[in-house]
Amino acid sequence: MTLRITVDTGSPTAPYEQLRAQIAERARSGALPVGYKLPTVRGLAEDLGLAANTVAKAYKALEADGVIETRGRHGTFVAAAGDAAQRRAATAAAAFAEEARRLGLTREAARGAVDEALRAAYGA
């Protein structure tokens, strides 16, 4: 299995974000299975014609999201991200709910704000 990533230099989306999004999507869809060893930062940077810092930034964001894990000198691997992603989403939702209540929003107004944010993020 090879990691097939493309970066569109003409895109308004930053290269590190394109890289992060593609790896995250492939990991979550199962196209990159749990335990799959990712290329080194330098190796992937060379393959894609990017600066090593760009790839490192994407890897750091993916690790923060629980999509990948670095095992020291052994390398970087796709993590079992479902649980970590679900926990982070639940934590963010709880923080939003508490903030909405503190601001005096009704349950309906808070739901409306969430629905609008989801529409903006996911479209339609």
JOMOBEL-V476978 format. One line per field, one symbol per residue. psi: psi as a letter, one per 40 degrees, with the letter a starting at -180 (. if undefined). A space follows every 50 residues. Layout:
psi->???
This chain:
psi->hihhhihheeiehiddddddddddddddeedhihehhiiidddddddefi idddddddddddddeediihfbedahihigdddddddddddddddddddd ddeeiidddddddddddddddei.
